[in-house]
Structure formats: C-alpha cells, structure tokens
C-alpha cells in the first residue's frame, strides 16, 4: 500500500496500487536458459547473424502472464521469441594461469568470449 499526500486537509491518504506484470518467458538460446520480457536487451553467446537481422527461437520452456503460468513438456508448441541482433561484442578477458611448484613450469593463457547483444522484439505464444 502506498501513501499519497492529500493537499486539501494535509493528512496522508492511503490507496491501493495494482502492479501490472507483463508477460515473460523462459527460452533456451544456444543451450542457455534466459528469462526474457518484451523490449528487454540481453547478451547471449554469439549468434551467426548480421547486425540488424531478426532471429526466432522456438525452444520456449515456460510462459508466465500474471498468475497464469504454462509449462512445456519439454517445450511449448507454437510459442517462439523474436530477437533482433543489435551488435557483436567481446566479453572481459579471462586469464588462465597454470603452475607446478618447484618444477619451473608456469603457463598463462587468455580468452575473450564472443557475445551478441540482442533485443526481444516480440513474444508469440
């Protein structure tokens, strides 16, 4: 419950606020599961598509709309998520250091993961 100031009498007035939750889905994108909503931006492992391309993923595992939840077994037929590829970026550098004590062995490897930034255009259920 939220408090709203009544300007006429100077005393606070209480009123109920209804929170409207939008539809969300849990989708499998290249082996990883993401909880996404419409117009959400997220980073996924690099997608083989050009910037600006529209990609569809049909492995929708769960659809939630307020109190109505639909769970697939394992996926929901006919449901898909439409994504737009915004850009391709590299992640932070990860350093892998290996060492064996008293043997004079040490090795340093670096790795930067390739990511794609995508925008959820539409959820079709």
Secondary structure, 3 states (H helix, E strand, C coil): CEEEECCCCCCEEEECCCCCCCCEEEEEECCEEEEEECCCEEEEECCCCCCCCEEEECCEEEEEECCEEEECCCCCCCCEEEEEEEEEEEEEEEEEEEEECCCCEEEEEEEEEEEEEEEEEEEEC
